[in-house]
């Protein structure tokens, strides 16, 4: 009897133990729970499981600046891999920014100009930045940033192009142009540029005699911040409208930058007299004009006349070297520039002192005409090139 009761009690204890064990194990635990922890919601609202990417392998951050530039960063704990960066607006529409390669155990920073990238879709609300594997388009990390209505208004105001400023009247120390391209954070043209230039008409010397007429101009800005600088091109425009560009030059805040040029080099004898213009423009965008000035050059004065050529013969080619003398010298009386160096035969003989039958009198590799333009010595083989073969002889 007692044996039967004991057997019944033992069966009851085993059944109770089984019930206790079954009640202590919750449904849905195990691998399903780990999958749930790594799921990421996409912009369409669907759920995509990414069990191979743990929370410690990828992290994303996004920092929004006042100018609208978002610094998006990805920390990647796996081997070097390529990722796609996607920007998602508050309506869930995606804007693909680009592909980037993340190195193992390193932060990958990417600056994104939100107003420029978003364009007409720029709006207030919660924006998301999403990193996805380039090969499988699988989400590995995501971050959010909040854009306020004040942010949108500020960025749109900054990107509105300013009207073109009026051209200079008389000689005003103000810029004559402004950038036309729309930029979210434009660098404004400083409002106070001061220029220096010849204030009185210039009485030049005759360029035909080899004289040099050097002009100095300068520009200065007193409103810039310490350390601020601008890269510019100096445009020299002669009375004939020919434009020559000098530079680029670097203009630092509150420091005058001077530039010199020779009127004979850029005007010669045909475009020397009249109104010259000098214009300082942005080196990267010629439409941005910081300053423009004008000055006058008078006709060449009489001065001491050059020695007259010998009389008593005909000058068939009109080079200032009569035919009889050309035949005796060995030059061509029917070619005003026998050696083809850019100088008239008569000018070489009577004024410049070079040989009209030799294109390079000092054999330094620089033609006589070029030496005249440079202002160097046509009889010195080391000027202007000290490395010339003739200089080492």
C-alpha positions in Angstrom: 0.0 0.0 0.0 2.7 2.4 1.1 4.7 1.5 -2.0 1.8 2.4 -4.3 1.5 5.8 -2.5 5.2 6.5 -2.8 5.1 5.7 -6.6 2.2 8.1 -7.0 4.0 10.8 -5.1 7.1 10.4 -7.2 5.1 10.7 -10.4 3.5 13.9 -9.0 6.9 15.4 -8.2 8.3 14.6 -11.7 5.2 16.2 -13.3 5.6 19.3 -11.1 9.2 19.7 -12.0 8.4 19.5 -15.7 5.8 22.2 -15.4 8.2 24.4 -13.5 10.9 24.1 -16.2 8.4 24.8 -19.0 7.2 27.9 -17.3 10.6 29.4 -16.7 11.6 29.5 -20.4 10.0 32.5 -22.3 8.9 32.2 -25.8 10.9 33.9 -28.6 14.3 33.8 -26.8 17.6 32.6 -28.3 18.7 33.5 -31.8 15.5 35.3 -32.7 16.2 37.8 -30.0 19.7 38.6 -31.3 18.2 39.1 -34.7 15.7 41.6 -33.3 18.5 43.6 -31.7 20.2 44.2 -35.1 17.2 45.2 -37.2 17.2 48.6 -38.8 14.1 50.4 -40.1 14.5 51.7 -43.7 12.8 54.8 -45.1 10.0 52.8 -46.7 9.0 51.5 -43.2 10.1 47.9 -43.9 12.4 46.1 -41.4 15.7 44.8 -42.7 17.7 42.3 -40.5 21.4 42.8 -40.4 22.6 40.0 -38.1 26.2 40.1 -39.5 26.8 43.7 -38.4 27.0 44.0 -34.7 26.3 47.2 -32.8 30.0 47.5 -32.0 31.2 47.2 -35.6 29.6 50.4 -37.1 28.7 53.7 -35.6 27.4 56.9 -37.3 27.3 60.5 -36.2 26.2 63.7 -37.8 26.9 67.3 -36.6 25.1 70.2 -38.2 26.9 73.6 -38.4 25.3 77.1 -38.6 26.3 77.3 -42.3 24.4 74.1 -43.2 27.5 71.9 -43.5 26.9 68.5 -42.0 30.0 66.5 -40.9 28.9 62.9 -41.2 31.2 60.3 -39.7 31.3 56.5 -39.8 33.3 54.4 -37.4 33.9 50.9 -38.9 35.3 48.0 -36.9 35.6 45.5 -39.8 38.1 45.2 -42.6 38.5 47.9 -45.2 35.2 48.2 -47.1 33.3 50.5 -49.5 30.1 52.1 -48.3 27.4 54.3 -49.8 26.3 57.4 -47.9 22.6 58.3 -48.3 20.8 61.4 -47.1 17.1 61.0 -46.3 14.7 64.0 -46.1 11.8 64.3 -43.7 9.5 62.9 -46.4 11.6 59.7 -46.7 13.1 60.5 -50.1 16.7 59.5 -50.5 19.6 61.5 -51.9 22.7 59.5 -52.6 25.8 61.5 -51.7 28.5 59.1 -52.9 30.7 56.1 -52.2 33.5 56.1 -49.6 36.0 53.6 -48.4 36.3 53.1 -44.7 39.5 51.8 -43.1 39.5 49.3 -40.3 39.2 50.7 -36.8 39.0 54.3 -38.1 36.5 57.2 -38.3 35.6 58.2 -41.8 34.5 61.9 -41.9 32.5 63.3 -44.9 31.3 66.9 -45.1 28.0 67.4 -46.8 26.6 70.8 -47.7 22.9 70.2 -46.9 21.4 73.4 -48.5 23.3 72.7 -51.7 22.6 69.0 -51.9 18.9 69.3 -50.9 18.2 72.2 -53.2 14.4 72.7 -53.6 13.8 69.8 -51.2 15.3 71.7 -48.3 12.8 71.7 -45.4 12.6 71.7 -41.7 12.2 68.4 -39.9 14.2 65.3 -39.0 16.8 64.3 -41.6 18.7 61.0 -41.6 22.1 60.0 -42.8 22.5 56.3 -43.6 25.6 54.2 -44.3 25.1 51.1 -46.4 27.4 48.4 -47.7 28.1 49.3 -51.4 27.9 45.7 -52.6 24.7 44.5 -50.9 23.1 47.9 -50.0 22.7 46.7 -46.5 22.3 49.3 -43.8 25.2 49.3 -41.2 24.7 52.6 -39.4 22.4 55.6 -39.3 22.2 59.0 -37.5 19.6 61.8 -37.4 19.8 65.5 -37.3 17.1 68.1 -36.7 16.7 71.1 -39.1 14.6 74.0 -37.8 12.6 76.5 -39.8 15.1 79.2 -38.7 17.9 77.1 -40.2 16.1 76.8 -43.6 15.4 80.6 -43.7 19.0 81.5 -42.8 20.5 79.2 -45.5 18.1 80.3 -48.2 18.9 84.0 -47.4 22.6 83.2 -47.7 22.2 81.5 -51.0 20.2 84.3 -52.6 22.5 86.0 -55.2 23.3 89.7 -54.6 22.5 92.2 -57.5 25.4 93.2 -59.7 27.1 96.4 -58.4 27.2 99.4 -60.7 30.5 100.0 -62.6 32.9 102.6 -61.3 32.2 106.2 -61.9 35.3 108.4 -61.7 37.7 106.6 -59.4 35.8 105.0 -56.5 37.5 102.6 -54.1 34.7 100.1 -54.4 34.4 96.7 -56.3 32.9 96.9 -59.7 31.4 93.4 -59.7 30.1 90.7 -57.5 29.9 86.9 -57.8 27.0 85.7 -59.9 27.0 82.1 -58.9 24.7 81.1 -56.1 26.6 79.6 -53.1 25.1 78.6 -49.8 28.0 80.3 -47.9 29.3 82.9 -50.3 32.5 84.9 -49.5 31.4 88.5 -49.9 33.5 90.9 -51.9 35.0 93.3 -49.3 33.3 96.7 -49.5 36.4 98.9 -49.1 39.2 98.4 -51.6 41.8 101.2 -52.0 43.9 101.4 -55.1 47.0 103.4 -56.1 47.9 104.3 -59.6 49.5 107.3 -61.5 47.4 110.3 -60.6 48.9 112.5 -63.3 49.2 111.9 -67.0 52.4 110.0 -67.9 54.9 111.5 -70.3 56.6 108.4 -71.8 59.9 108.0 -73.5 60.0 106.6 -77.0 59.7 102.8 -76.9 61.3 102.6 -80.3 64.6 103.7 -78.7 64.6 100.9 -76.2 63.4 103.0 -73.3 61.3 101.5 -70.6 58.2 103.2 -69.1 57.5 101.3 -65.9 54.2 102.0 -64.1 53.4 100.8 -60.5 49.9 100.1 -59.3 48.7 98.7 -56.0 45.6 97.5 -54.1 44.8 97.3 -50.4 41.9 96.2 -48.3 41.5 97.5 -44.7 38.3 95.6 -43.7 39.5 92.0 -43.9 40.2 89.9 -40.8 43.8 89.2 -39.8 45.1 86.3 -41.9 42.5 86.7 -44.6 43.8 86.8 -48.1 42.6 86.9 -51.7 44.1 85.5 -54.9 43.9 87.9 -57.8 44.9 88.5 -61.4 46.0 92.0 -62.5 44.5 92.8 -65.9 46.3 95.5 -67.9 44.3 96.9 -70.8 46.0 99.2 -73.3 44.3 102.0 -75.3 43.7 99.5 -78.2 41.7 97.2 -75.8 44.3 94.5 -75.7 44.2 92.6 -72.3 47.3 91.2 -70.6 47.1 89.3 -67.3 49.7 89.5 -64.6 50.0 87.2 -61.6 48.3 85.6 -59.8 49.1 87.7 -56.8 48.1 87.2 -53.1 46.6 90.2 -51.4 46.6 90.0 -47.6 44.2 92.0 -45.4 45.4 95.5 -44.5 48.5 95.2 -46.6 49.2 97.0 -49.9 50.3 94.8 -52.8 52.2 96.5 -55.6 52.5 95.4 -59.2 54.8 96.9 -61.9 54.6 96.6 -65.7 56.2 98.3 -68.7 54.0 100.3 -71.0 56.3 99.5 -73.9 55.9 95.8 -73.3 52.1 95.9 -73.3 51.4 98.9 -75.6 54.5 99.1 -77.9 54.6 102.1 -80.2 51.1 101.6 -81.7 49.0 101.4 -78.5 51.0 103.5 -76.1 49.1 106.8 -76.1 45.7 107.1 -74.6 43.7 105.8 -71.7 45.0 102.7 -69.9 43.0 100.6 -67.5 44.1 98.3 -64.7 41.6 95.8 -63.2 42.1 93.5 -60.2 39.9 90.3 -60.6 39.5 87.1 -58.7 42.0 84.5 -59.8 39.3 81.8 -59.8 36.4 83.8 -61.2 37.3 86.6 -63.6 33.8 88.0 -63.3 34.5 89.1 -59.8 36.2 92.5 -60.1 37.6 94.0 -56.9 38.8 97.3 -58.3 39.5 99.1 -61.5 41.5 102.3 -62.2 42.5 104.3 -65.3 45.3 106.6 -66.2 46.5 108.6 -69.2 49.6 108.3 -71.3 50.6 111.4 -73.4 52.2 111.4 -76.8 56.0 110.9 -76.8 57.8 114.2 -76.6 60.3 115.3 -79.2 63.4 115.0 -77.0 66.8 114.4 -78.6 66.2 113.1 -82.1 67.9 109.9 -83.1 70.9 110.2 -85.5 69.6 110.5 -89.0 70.5 107.9 -91.6 73.0 108.8 -94.3 71.5 110.9 -97.1 71.8 110.6 -100.8 70.3 107.2 -101.5 66.9 105.5 -101.7 65.5 103.5 -98.8 63.4 100.9 -100.7 62.1 99.0 -97.7 61.6 102.0 -95.4 63.6 100.6 -92.5 65.7 103.7 -91.9 68.7 102.1 -93.6 69.3 103.4 -97.1 69.9 100.9 -99.9 73.6 101.8 -100.5 74.5 101.3 -96.9 72.5 98.0 -96.7 74.4 96.7 -99.6 77.7 97.7 -98.0 76.7 96.2 -94.7 75.3 93.0 -96.1 71.6 93.4 -95.2 68.7 93.2 -97.6 67.6 96.6 -98.9 64.2 95.1 -99.8 63.6 93.5 -96.4 63.0 95.9 -93.5 64.0 93.1 -91.0 66.7 91.1 -92.7 67.4 88.7 -89.8 63.8 88.4 -88.7 64.4 89.3 -85.0 61.5 91.8 -84.9 63.6 94.9 -85.2 64.0 97.2 -88.2 67.4 97.1 -89.8 67.9 100.9 -89.5 66.9 100.8 -85.8 69.4 98.0 -85.1 72.3 99.9 -86.8 71.6 103.5 -85.8 69.9 103.2 -82.4 70.1 99.7 -80.8 73.6 98.9 -81.9 73.0 95.3 -82.9 73.7 93.5 -86.2 70.7 93.5 -88.6 72.0 90.3 -90.2 72.3 88.3 -87.0 69.0 87.3 -85.2 70.8 86.8 -81.9 73.8 89.1 -81.7 75.3 87.7 -78.4 74.3 84.1 -79.2 72.6 83.6 -75.8 69.5 82.0 -77.2 67.4 85.1 -76.9 66.6 87.0 -80.1 67.6 90.7 -80.3 64.0 91.7 -80.6 63.1 89.8 -77.4 66.0 91.3 -75.6 64.8 94.7 -76.6 61.3 93.9 -75.1 62.9 92.5 -71.9 65.3 95.4 -71.5 68.3 93.1 -71.4 71.7 93.6 -72.9 71.9 92.3 -76.5 75.7 92.1 -76.3 75.9 90.2 -73.0 75.6 86.4 -73.5 74.8 85.9 -69.8 71.8 88.4 -69.9 69.0 87.3 -69.4 70.1 83.6 -69.2 73.2 82.9 -67.2 72.9 79.2 -68.1 73.2 79.9 -71.9 76.0 78.0 -73.6 77.5 81.2 -74.9 77.7 82.5 -71.3 79.9 79.6 -70.2 82.4 80.0 -73.0 
